[in-house]
């Protein structure tokens, strides 16, 4: 079984949007796993939140949604599903 702490030290939280992280690739907009708002939508712009990806599963969340749906600190984020 892999040590979770050693894995966490290797990867830092990204604060880019999903589109910025995947520049040059053709991807459909992702939905926030917390609130369900699509990246780049009017609601997303009105919300004005940054995006963050789970270190383990790479699912995307708005920063506020991440605080409510997992463990978030200055360097790492793990969603509730991955910390269970």
Secondary structure, 3 states (H helix, E strand, C coil): CCCHHHHHHHCCCCCCCHHHHCCCCCCCCCECCCCCCECCCHHHHHHCCCEEECCCCCCEEEHHHHHHCEEECCCCEEEHHHHC
